Structure formats: C-alpha cells, structure tokens
Amino acid sequence: MKISRVIINGVIIYIAIAAFFLLMEMFGMSDNVWLRLFNFIFVIYGINRTIKQNYDEHIYGYLTNIKSAFLTGVVSLALTVLSFIGYVEYKGGDEYLHHFVEKYIFAGKPSIYQFAFGLTLEGLAATAIVSFALMQYWKDKVEKINEVDDVRHVSH
C-alpha cells in the first residue's frame, strides 16, 4: 500500500465533491437530496482508482487493497467534513445549517458538530460499502487473470 496513492486519490475525491457541492450551491440546487447523492460517484471513482493502481503494480493482497480503499475514502471524508464545518461557519453557522437539516434525517436542531458527526458516520458506512463492493469486483477480475496466467505456464 502506498500512502501517497491513498492521499492523492482521497484528495481527488474531495476536490470533486467540493466542486460539485459548490456548483450546486451556486445554481441554487443544494436542496435537492437526490442530486446530493450523486457525490457517491466520486467516491466510487477515487476508491476504484486506488485499487486499480494497486493491481497495476501487482499488489494483489485482499486485506492490503481493502485497507488502501478504505483509507482513500477516509482521507476524502475527513477533508470534506472539515471543509463543510468551515463552510457552514462562513455562511452563518447554525442558521445556515438548519437549512440543510430539514433535508436530512436529523431530528431537532443539531449543532454543526453533531451534524458533522452524522455526516462522518454516513461517510464511513458508504466508504466501507464501496470499498468492499469494489474489492469483490477486482478480486473476481484478478482470479480470472491468474487463471489465464496458470494456463499459459502449463502450456509452456
């Protein structure tokens, strides 16, 4: 596992999500819950990129790759949540935050940090699911590559 790869791909996810949310905010579409779910695509892209780069370098260990995948998501999640806290504070704090609370499953009026904690839990769950699903995809792909290599070695 290369830490630089994990960080770079985590930052790529973060930049994509931040740009997407800023564009949604700029065009007045940040209220659209379904549109906000689109950020999932960026997470899939970045985590898949990490695993693919590992496999391209013949790093096939399942636990090594799932750890790389998960850490890539955690890097982006940490940057995203910290940026969200800063952005909410910049835009007016609790007053601005309560605009978002109505569209999420939170009860009452959570503080910025309670909301950030909820986003963190949601992000960790999404990261785990995406990492596991992509590892299953790549595991099957690598098994097929290994089968082809075995056939080549036997025929020589």
N, CA and C atoms as an extended XYZ file, in Angstrom:
468
Properties=species:S:1:pos:R:3:atomname:S:1:resname:S:1:resid:I:1 pbc="F F F"
N         0.856       -1.180        0.000 N   MET     1
C         0.000        0.000        0.000 CA  MET     1
C         0.898        1.237        0.000 C   MET     1
N         0.589        2.150       -0.890 N   LYS     2
C         1.326        3.408       -0.952 CA  LYS     2
C         0.467        4.505       -0.342 C   LYS     2
N         0.991        5.111        0.715 N   ILE     3
C         0.258        6.178        1.387 CA  ILE     3
C         0.037        7.356        0.439 C   ILE     3
N         1.030        7.652       -0.405 N   SER     4
C         0.874        8.775       -1.334 CA  SER     4
C        -0.303        8.548       -2.274 C   SER     4
N        -0.492        7.309       -2.718 N   ARG     5
C        -1.617        6.984       -3.605 CA  ARG     5
C        -2.942        7.190       -2.879 C   ARG     5
N        -3.000        6.742       -1.656 N   VAL     6
C        -4.217        6.879       -0.852 CA  VAL     6
C        -4.551        8.359       -0.669 C   VAL     6
N        -3.551        9.157       -0.346 N   ILE     7
C        -3.780       10.583       -0.117 CA  ILE     7
C        -4.175       11.284       -1.412 C   ILE     7
N        -3.451       11.010       -2.498 N   ILE     8
C        -3.765       11.664       -3.775 CA  ILE     8
C        -5.183       11.340       -4.220 C   ILE     8
N        -5.563       10.067       -4.171 N   ASN     9
C        -6.912        9.686       -4.601 CA  ASN     9
C        -7.976       10.201       -3.636 C   ASN     9
N        -7.658       10.270       -2.353 N   GLY    10
C        -8.583       10.871       -1.391 CA  GLY    10
C        -8.792       12.350       -1.678 C   GLY    10
N        -7.714       13.046       -2.034 N   VAL    11
C        -7.809       14.467       -2.369 CA  VAL    11
C        -8.598       14.656       -3.670 C   VAL    11
N        -8.411       13.754       -4.636 N   ILE    12
C        -9.187       13.835       -5.881 CA  ILE    12
C       -10.683       13.717       -5.589 C   ILE    12
N       -11.054       12.766       -4.735 N   ILE    13
C       -12.464       12.615       -4.353 CA  ILE    13
C       -12.949       13.903       -3.693 C   ILE    13
N       -12.156       14.415       -2.765 N   TYR    14
C       -12.529       15.631       -2.039 CA  TYR    14
C       -12.744       16.803       -2.992 C   TYR    14
N       -11.820       17.008       -3.918 N   ILE    15
C       -11.933       18.126       -4.863 CA  ILE    15
C       -13.201       17.980       -5.710 C   ILE    15
N       -13.468       16.769       -6.164 N   ALA    16
C       -14.666       16.538       -6.983 CA  ALA    16
C       -15.935       16.817       -6.184 C   ALA    16
N       -15.999       16.325       -4.957 N   ILE    17
C       -17.179       16.549       -4.119 CA  ILE    17
C       -17.331       18.038       -3.786 C   ILE    17
N       -16.235       18.682       -3.412 N   ALA    18
C       -16.294       20.107       -3.065 CA  ALA    18
C       -16.751       20.935       -4.260 C   ALA    18
N       -16.180       20.668       -5.426 N   ALA    19
C       -16.572       21.412       -6.629 CA  ALA    19
C       -18.048       21.169       -6.959 C   ALA    19
N       -18.480       19.919       -6.837 N   PHE    20
C       -19.866       19.571       -7.127 CA  PHE    20
C       -20.825       20.308       -6.189 C   PHE    20
N       -20.522       20.292       -4.896 N   PHE    21
C       -21.400       20.963       -3.945 CA  PHE    21
C       -21.383       22.481       -4.115 C   PHE    21
N       -20.220       23.040       -4.438 N   LEU    22
C       -20.166       24.484       -4.675 CA  LEU    22
C       -20.972       24.859       -5.913 C   LEU    22
N       -20.909       24.034       -6.949 N   LEU    23
C       -21.725       24.284       -8.140 CA  LEU    23
C       -23.213       24.176       -7.830 C   LEU    23
N       -23.576       23.160       -7.037 N   MET    24
C       -24.982       23.024       -6.640 CA  MET    24
C       -25.436       24.262       -5.860 C   MET    24
N       -24.582       24.726       -4.976 N   GLU    25
C       -24.901       25.911       -4.169 CA  GLU    25
C       -25.023       27.139       -5.069 C   GLU    25
N       -24.095       27.269       -6.018 N   MET    26
C       -24.085       28.415       -6.918 CA  MET    26
C       -25.353       28.481       -7.777 C   MET    26
N       -25.843       27.306       -8.198 N   PHE    27
C       -27.030       27.256       -9.051 CA  PHE    27
C       -28.326       27.062       -8.266 C   PHE    27
N       -28.241       27.135       -6.931 N   GLY    28
C       -29.430       27.036       -6.100 CA  GLY    28
C       -30.063       25.651       -6.063 C   GLY    28
N       -29.267       24.623       -6.275 N   MET    29
C       -29.800       23.255       -6.289 CA  MET    29
C       -29.354       22.431       -5.084 C   MET    29
N       -28.801       23.078       -4.064 N   SER    30
C       -28.287       22.334       -2.915 CA  SER    30
C       -29.396       21.706       -2.074 C   SER    30
N       -30.642       22.084       -2.312 N   ASP    31
C       -31.767       21.491       -1.595 CA  ASP    31
C       -32.169       20.128       -2.145 C   ASP    31
N       -31.719       19.800       -3.321 N   ASN    32
C       -32.117       18.561       -3.984 CA  ASN    32
C       -31.358       17.367       -3.394 C   ASN    32
N       -32.051       16.575       -2.575 N   VAL    33
C       -31.423       15.423       -1.920 CA  VAL    33
C       -30.897       14.435       -2.942 C   VAL    33
N       -31.647       14.176       -3.984 N   TRP    34
C       -31.229       13.185       -4.982 CA  TRP    34
C       -29.981       13.632       -5.725 C   TRP    34
N       -29.883       14.902       -5.978 N   LEU    35
C       -28.703       15.430       -6.647 CA  LEU    35
C       -27.481       15.345       -5.737 C   LEU    35
N       -27.704       15.563       -4.434 N   ARG    36
C       -26.600       15.452       -3.476 CA  ARG    36
C       -26.068       14.031       -3.404 C   ARG    36
N       -26.902       13.040       -3.673 N   LEU    37
C       -26.449       11.650       -3.638 CA  LEU    37
C       -25.470       11.324       -4.767 C   LEU    37
N       -25.421       12.193       -5.768 N   PHE    38
C       -24.529       11.986       -6.899 CA  PHE    38
C       -23.059       11.954       -6.477 C   PHE    38
N       -22.738       12.534       -5.319 N   ASN    39
C       -21.343       12.536       -4.872 CA  ASN    39
C       -20.808       11.118       -4.659 C   ASN    39
N       -21.708       10.169       -4.545 N   PHE    40
C       -21.341        8.758       -4.415 CA  PHE    40
C       -20.474        8.315       -5.604 C   PHE    40
N       -20.755        8.863       -6.777 N   ILE    41
C       -19.997        8.532       -7.991 CA  ILE    41
C       -18.529        8.910       -7.820 C   ILE    41
N       -18.256       10.048       -7.200 N   PHE    42
C       -16.881       10.489       -6.994 CA  PHE    42
C       -16.146        9.558       -6.027 C   PHE    42
N       -16.854        9.087       -5.015 N   VAL    43
C       -16.259        8.154       -4.055 CA  VAL    43
C       -15.915        6.839       -4.756 C   VAL    43
N       -16.840        6.344       -5.553 N   ILE    44
C       -16.584        5.100       -6.296 CA  ILE    44
C       -15.377        5.279       -7.217 C   ILE    44
N       -15.332        6.397       -7.927 N   TYR    45
C       -14.228        6.652       -8.852 CA  TYR    45
C       -12.880        6.645       -8.126 C   TYR    45
N       -12.771        7.402       -7.036 N   GLY    46
C       -11.495        7.523       -6.326 CA  GLY    46
C       -11.040        6.235       -5.676 C   GLY    46
N       -11.963        5.524       -5.061 N   ILE    47
C       -11.607        4.258       -4.422 CA  ILE    47
C       -11.237        3.223       -5.472 C   ILE    47
N       -11.978        3.187       -6.556 N   ASN    48
C       -11.653        2.260       -7.644 CA  ASN    48
C       -10.272        2.582       -8.221 C   ASN    48
N        -9.968        3.853       -8.329 N   ARG    49
C        -8.668        4.283       -8.855 CA  ARG    49
C        -7.532        3.760       -7.978 C   ARG    49
N        -7.700        3.827       -6.667 N   THR    50
C        -6.685        3.318       -5.747 CA  THR    50
C        -6.473        1.818       -5.948 C   THR    50
N        -7.561        1.068       -5.978 N   ILE    51
C        -7.445       -0.385       -6.129 CA  ILE    51
C        -6.834       -0.732       -7.486 C   ILE    51
N        -7.276       -0.071       -8.536 N   LYS    52
C        -6.747       -0.335       -9.876 CA  LYS    52
C        -5.251       -0.058       -9.930 C   LYS    52
N        -4.814        1.048       -9.346 N   GLN    53
C        -3.390        1.368       -9.337 CA  GLN    53
C        -2.600        0.324       -8.556 C   GLN    53
N        -3.170       -0.175       -7.470 N   ASN    54
C        -2.503       -1.246       -6.723 CA  ASN    54
C        -2.357       -2.490       -7.592 C   ASN    54
N        -3.429       -2.885       -8.259 N   TYR    55
C        -3.377       -4.072       -9.107 CA  TYR    55
C        -2.437       -3.872      -10.290 C   TYR    55
N        -2.379       -2.663      -10.823 N   ASP    56
C        -1.444       -2.387      -11.916 CA  ASP    56
C         0.006       -2.592      -11.476 C   ASP    56
N         0.257       -2.388      -10.184 N   GLU    57
C         1.595       -2.610       -9.634 CA  GLU    57
C         1.731       -4.003       -9.002 C   GLU    57
N         0.800       -4.885       -9.318 N   HIS    58
C         0.810       -6.287       -8.864 CA  HIS    58
C         0.725       -6.419       -7.344 C   HIS    58
N        -0.013       -5.509       -6.731 N   ILE    59
C        -0.310       -5.601       -5.306 CA  ILE    59
C        -1.685       -6.250       -5.220 C   ILE    59
N        -1.704       -7.564       -4.972 N   TYR    60
C        -2.942       -8.329       -5.048 CA  TYR    60
C        -3.539       -8.697       -3.689 C   TYR    60
N        -2.865       -8.397       -2.590 N   GLY    61
C        -3.366       -8.788       -1.274 CA  GLY    61
C        -4.723       -8.181       -0.978 C   GLY    61
N        -5.681       -9.027       -0.637 N   TYR    62
C        -7.048       -8.559       -0.391 CA  TYR    62
C        -7.082       -7.551        0.753 C   TYR    62
N        -6.466       -7.894        1.876 N   LEU    63
C        -6.509       -7.001        3.033 CA  LEU    63
C        -5.738       -5.708        2.772 C   LEU    63
N        -4.634       -5.802        2.073 N   THR    64
C        -3.858       -4.606        1.724 CA  THR    64
C        -4.693       -3.671        0.863 C   THR    64
N        -5.370       -4.231       -0.117 N   ASN    65
C        -6.158       -3.411       -1.036 CA  ASN    65
C        -7.422       -2.852       -0.393 C   ASN    65
N        -8.073       -3.625        0.440 N   ILE    66
C        -9.283       -3.088        1.079 CA  ILE    66
C        -8.905       -2.004        2.084 C   ILE    66
N        -7.744       -2.169        2.717 N   LYS    67
C        -7.265       -1.132        3.629 CA  LYS    67
C        -6.942        0.143        2.847 C   LYS    67
N        -6.277        0.004        1.709 N   SER    68
C        -5.980        1.166        0.855 CA  SER    68
C        -7.266        1.845        0.405 C   SER    68
N        -8.229        1.043       -0.001 N   ALA    69
C        -9.506        1.567       -0.481 CA  ALA    69
C       -10.213        2.332        0.635 C   ALA    69
N       -10.288        1.728        1.804 N   PHE    70
C       -10.983        2.352        2.927 CA  PHE    70
C       -10.292        3.646        3.347 C   PHE    70
N        -8.965        3.615        3.423 N   LEU    71
C        -8.230        4.814        3.824 CA  LEU    71
C        -8.371        5.939        2.801 C   LEU    71
N        -8.481        5.588        1.521 N   THR    72
C        -8.722        6.603        0.496 CA  THR    72
C       -10.036        7.329        0.793 C   THR    72
N       -11.071        6.568        1.106 N   GLY    73
C       -12.357        7.158        1.445 CA  GLY    73
C       -12.293        7.985        2.720 C   GLY    73
N       -11.522        7.523        3.707 N   VAL    74
C       -11.411        8.249        4.972 CA  VAL    74
C       -10.698        9.580        4.773 C   VAL    74
N        -9.656        9.609        3.927 N   VAL    75
C        -8.963       10.863        3.639 CA  VAL    75
C        -9.943       11.871        3.051 C   VAL    75
N       -10.702       11.438        2.049 N   SER    76
C       -11.655       12.362        1.423 CA  SER    76
C       -12.747       12.771        2.404 C   SER    76
N       -13.191       11.843        3.220 N   LEU    77
C       -14.233       12.135        4.202 CA  LEU    77
C       -13.758       13.173        5.213 C   LEU    77
N       -12.554       13.006        5.724 N   ALA    78
C       -12.026       13.956        6.706 CA  ALA    78
C       -11.927       15.356        6.105 C   ALA    78
N       -11.375       15.446        4.902 N   LEU    79
C       -11.268       16.749        4.240 CA  LEU    79
C       -12.637       17.363        3.977 C   LEU    79
N       -13.573       16.534        3.546 N   THR    80
C       -14.914       17.020        3.222 CA  THR    80
C       -15.651       17.518        4.464 C   THR    80
N       -15.606       16.759        5.548 N   VAL    81
C       -16.315       17.156        6.769 CA  VAL    81
C       -15.697       18.422        7.362 C   VAL    81
N       -14.364       18.492        7.382 N   LEU    82
C       -13.713       19.701        7.902 CA  LEU    82
C       -14.060       20.921        7.041 C   LEU    82
N       -14.077       20.737        5.731 N   SER    83
C       -14.449       21.837        4.837 CA  SER    83
C       -15.909       22.232        5.032 C   SER    83
N       -16.769       21.245        5.238 N   PHE    84
C       -18.183       21.522        5.471 CA  PHE    84
C       -18.357       22.363        6.730 C   PHE    84
N       -17.653       22.002        7.792 N   ILE    85
C       -17.736       22.770        9.042 CA  ILE    85
C       -17.299       24.207        8.792 C   ILE    85
N       -16.178       24.370        8.103 N   GLY    86
C       -15.687       25.713        7.793 CA  GLY    86
C       -16.659       26.496        6.933 C   GLY    86
N       -17.240       25.841        5.944 N   TYR    87
C       -18.177       26.499        5.033 CA  TYR    87
C       -19.447       26.934        5.769 C   TYR    87
N       -19.952       26.068        6.627 N   VAL    88
C       -21.162       26.409        7.389 CA  VAL    88
C       -20.876       27.592        8.312 C   VAL    88
N       -19.724       27.575        8.954 N   GLU    89
C       -19.361       28.706        9.826 CA  GLU    89
C       -19.267       29.994        9.009 C   GLU    89
N       -18.659       29.905        7.846 N   TYR    90
C       -18.503       31.066        6.964 CA  TYR    90
C       -19.856       31.611        6.498 C   TYR    90
N       -20.797       30.714        6.212 N   LYS    91
C       -22.102       31.117        5.669 CA  LYS    91
C       -23.109       31.540        6.744 C   LYS    91
N       -22.748       31.460        8.018 N   GLY    92
C       -23.668       31.940        9.031 CA  GLY    92
C       -23.911       30.985       10.183 C   GLY    92
N       -23.227       29.879       10.216 N   GLY    93
C       -23.325       28.970       11.351 CA  GLY    93
C       -24.627       28.199       11.419 C   GLY    93
N       -25.210       28.201       12.616 N   ASP    94
C       -26.410       27.395       12.863 CA  ASP    94
C       -27.581       27.768       11.963 C   ASP    94
N       -27.731       29.041       11.692 N   GLU    95
C       -28.843       29.479       10.839 CA  GLU    95
C       -28.726       28.844        9.453 C   GLU    95
N       -27.531       28.866        8.893 N   TYR    96
C       -27.314       28.260        7.574 CA  TYR    96
C       -27.466       26.735        7.650 C   TYR    96
N       -26.960       26.156        8.725 N   LEU    97
C       -27.020       24.699        8.888 CA  LEU    97
C       -28.456       24.193        8.933 C   LEU    97
N       -29.329       24.884        9.602 N   HIS    98
C       -30.703       24.415        9.745 CA  HIS    98
C       -31.439       24.358        8.406 C   HIS    98
N       -30.929       25.072        7.445 N   HIS    99
C       -31.431       24.965        6.078 CA  HIS    99
C       -31.190       23.536        5.540 C   HIS    99
N       -30.059       22.936        5.916 N   PHE   100
C       -29.732       21.576        5.472 CA  PHE   100
C       -30.438       20.514        6.301 C   PHE   100
N       -30.606       20.780        7.576 N   VAL   101
C       -31.167       19.785        8.492 CA  VAL   101
C       -32.532       19.303        8.039 C   VAL   101
N       -33.315       20.201        7.470 N   GLU   102
C       -34.660       19.838        7.018 CA  GLU   102
C       -34.638       18.735        5.965 C   GLU   102
N       -33.564       18.646        5.203 N   LYS   103
C       -33.476       17.679        4.100 CA  LYS   103
C       -32.818       16.370        4.519 C   LYS   103
N       -32.292       16.308        5.724 N   TYR   104
C       -31.656       15.090        6.225 CA  TYR   104
C       -32.550       14.437        7.270 C   TYR   104
N       -32.098       13.337        7.807 N   ILE   105
C       -32.906       12.556        8.737 CA  ILE   105
C       -32.657       12.967       10.189 C   ILE   105
N       -32.114       14.126       10.416 N   PHE   106
C       -31.841       14.559       11.776 CA  PHE   106
C       -33.114       15.059       12.430 C   PHE   106
N       -33.240       14.755       13.717 N   ALA   107
C       -34.374       15.265       14.492 CA  ALA   107
C       -33.897       16.489       15.271 C   ALA   107
N       -34.762       17.433       15.448 N   GLY   108
C       -34.404       18.610       16.223 CA  GLY   108
C       -33.492       19.546       15.472 C   GLY   108
N       -32.663       20.240       16.220 N   LYS   109
C       -31.736       21.214       15.641 CA  LYS   109
C       -30.319       20.876       16.098 C   LYS   109
N       -29.653       19.996       15.365 N   PRO   110
C       -28.292       19.616       15.782 CA  PRO   110
C       -27.309       20.767       15.593 C   PRO   110
N       -26.265       20.742       16.399 N   SER   111
C       -25.191       21.713       16.225 CA  SER   111
C       -24.383       21.337       14.978 C   SER   111
N       -23.500       22.211       14.584 N   ILE   112
C       -22.648       21.931       13.425 CA  ILE   112
C       -21.852       20.649       13.664 C   ILE   112
N       -21.361       20.483       14.876 N   TYR   113
C       -20.520       19.315       15.171 CA  TYR   113
C       -21.334       18.029       15.253 C   TYR   113
N       -22.558       18.110       15.730 N   GLN   114
C       -23.431       16.931       15.713 CA  GLN   114
C       -23.757       16.545       14.276 C   GLN   114
N       -24.023       17.534       13.452 N   PHE   115
C       -24.310       17.280       12.047 CA  PHE   115
C       -23.084       16.679       11.365 C   PHE   115
N       -21.906       17.232       11.660 N   ALA   116
C       -20.654       16.721       11.085 CA  ALA   116
C       -20.415       15.279       11.540 C   ALA   116
N       -20.747       14.966       12.782 N   PHE   117
C       -20.601       13.595       13.273 CA  PHE   117
C       -21.525       12.654       12.494 C   PHE   117
N       -22.741       13.092       12.248 N   GLY   118
C       -23.671       12.289       11.450 CA  GLY   118
C       -23.164       12.078       10.031 C   GLY   118
N       -22.623       13.139        9.429 N   LEU   119
C       -22.041       13.008        8.096 CA  LEU   119
C       -20.846       12.055        8.102 C   LEU   119
N       -20.079       12.106        9.176 N   THR   120
C       -18.926       11.209        9.296 CA  THR   120
C       -19.375        9.755        9.365 C   THR   120
N       -20.383        9.469       10.159 N   LEU   121
C       -20.894        8.092       10.235 CA  LEU   121
C       -21.431        7.637        8.884 C   LEU   121
N       -22.169        8.505        8.219 N   GLU   122
C       -22.703        8.193        6.898 CA  GLU   122
C       -21.563        7.949        5.907 C   GLU   122
N       -20.546        8.785        5.970 N   GLY   123
C       -19.396        8.643        5.075 CA  GLY   123
C       -18.590        7.384        5.337 C   GLY   123
N       -18.420        7.031        6.602 N   LEU   124
C       -17.695        5.792        6.933 CA  LEU   124
C       -18.448        4.565        6.428 C   LEU   124
N       -19.757        4.585        6.587 N   ALA   125
C       -20.564        3.459        6.097 CA  ALA   125
C       -20.477        3.364        4.575 C   ALA   125
N       -20.594        4.492        3.885 N   ALA   126
C       -20.501        4.487        2.424 CA  ALA   126
C       -19.121        4.032        1.967 C   ALA   126
N       -18.087        4.496        2.653 N   THR   127
C       -16.724        4.097        2.311 CA  THR   127
C       -16.535        2.594        2.479 C   THR   127
N       -17.052        2.048        3.563 N   ALA   128
C       -16.928        0.604        3.793 CA  ALA   128
C       -17.670       -0.188        2.716 C   ALA   128
N       -18.859        0.238        2.387 N   ILE   129
C       -19.662       -0.467        1.374 CA  ILE   129
C       -18.995       -0.402        0.005 C   ILE   129
N       -18.558        0.785       -0.390 N   VAL   130
C       -17.912        0.946       -1.694 CA  VAL   130
C       -16.607        0.158       -1.744 C   VAL   130
N       -15.815        0.227       -0.683 N   SER   131
C       -14.544       -0.497       -0.648 CA  SER   131
C       -14.767       -2.000       -0.780 C   SER   131
N       -15.707       -2.521       -0.036 N   PHE   132
C       -15.984       -3.955       -0.098 CA  PHE   132
C       -16.515       -4.359       -1.467 C   PHE   132
N       -17.456       -3.608       -1.994 N   ALA   133
C       -18.044       -3.949       -3.297 CA  ALA   133
C       -16.985       -3.914       -4.401 C   ALA   133
N       -16.147       -2.893       -4.398 N   LEU   134
C       -15.111       -2.809       -5.422 CA  LEU   134
C       -14.055       -3.899       -5.247 C   LEU   134
N       -13.767       -4.264       -4.017 N   MET   135
C       -12.816       -5.360       -3.799 CA  MET   135
C       -13.373       -6.673       -4.337 C   MET   135
N       -14.662       -6.887       -4.212 N   GLN   136
C       -15.262       -8.102       -4.781 CA  GLN   136
C       -15.130       -8.078       -6.303 C   GLN   136
N       -15.365       -6.924       -6.909 N   TYR   137
C       -15.236       -6.777       -8.356 CA  TYR   137
C       -13.799       -7.075       -8.793 C   TYR   137
N       -12.828       -6.451       -8.131 N   TRP   138
C       -11.438       -6.639       -8.516 CA  TRP   138
C       -10.919       -8.028       -8.172 C   TRP   138
N       -11.408       -8.609       -7.097 N   LYS   139
C       -10.984       -9.968       -6.729 CA  LYS   139
C       -11.364      -10.944       -7.834 C   LYS   139
N       -12.583      -10.833       -8.337 N   ASP   140
C       -13.022      -11.706       -9.428 CA  ASP   140
C       -12.191      -11.474      -10.680 C   ASP   140
N       -11.877      -10.235      -10.956 N   LYS   141
C       -11.084       -9.893      -12.132 CA  LYS   141
C        -9.670      -10.477      -12.023 C   LYS   141
N        -9.065      -10.366      -10.865 N   VAL   142
C        -7.708      -10.885      -10.659 CA  VAL   142
C        -7.693      -12.404      -10.709 C   VAL   142
N        -8.737      -13.043      -10.185 N   GLU   143
C        -8.797      -14.506      -10.258 CA  GLU   143
C        -8.821      -14.969      -11.707 C   GLU   143
N        -9.525      -14.258      -12.572 N   LYS   144
C        -9.561      -14.605      -13.994 CA  LYS   144
C        -8.200      -14.389      -14.634 C   LYS   144
N        -7.507      -13.308      -14.277 N   ILE   145
C        -6.167      -13.048      -14.807 CA  ILE   145
C        -5.219      -14.158      -14.365 C   ILE   145
N        -5.306      -14.561      -13.112 N   ASN   146
C        -4.448      -15.621      -12.597 CA  ASN   146
C        -4.728      -16.952      -13.284 C   ASN   146
N        -6.003      -17.229      -13.587 N   GLU   147
C        -6.345      -18.463      -14.305 CA  GLU   147
C        -5.710      -18.476      -15.690 C   GLU   147
N        -5.741      -17.347      -16.376 N   VAL   148
C        -5.131      -17.249      -17.703 CA  VAL   148
C        -3.624      -17.436      -17.591 C   VAL   148
N        -3.000      -16.836      -16.584 N   ASP   149
C        -1.558      -17.000      -16.380 CA  ASP   149
C        -1.198      -18.450      -16.083 C   ASP   149
N        -2.042      -19.133      -15.286 N   ASP   150
C        -1.788      -20.541      -14.978 CA  ASP   150
C        -1.842      -21.392      -16.240 C   ASP   150
N        -2.794      -21.129      -17.111 N   VAL   151
C        -2.924      -21.875      -18.353 CA  VAL   151
C        -1.698      -21.639      -19.234 C   VAL   151
N        -1.213      -20.417      -19.275 N   ARG   152
C        -0.025      -20.107      -20.071 CA  ARG   152
C         1.193      -20.846      -19.555 C   ARG   152
N         1.352      -20.913      -18.216 N   HIS   153
C         2.507      -21.586      -17.650 CA  HIS   153
C         2.460      -23.100      -17.885 C   HIS   153
N         1.286      -23.670      -17.859 N   VAL   154
C         1.134      -25.116      -18.061 CA  VAL   154
C         1.416      -25.469      -19.526 C   VAL   154
N         1.011      -24.611      -20.450 N   SER   155
C         1.174      -24.925      -21.875 CA  SER   155
C         2.610      -24.784      -22.344 C   SER   155
N         3.452      -24.090      -21.593 N   HIS   156
C         4.857      -23.941      -21.983 CA  HIS   156
C         5.616      -25.075      -21.482 C   HIS   156
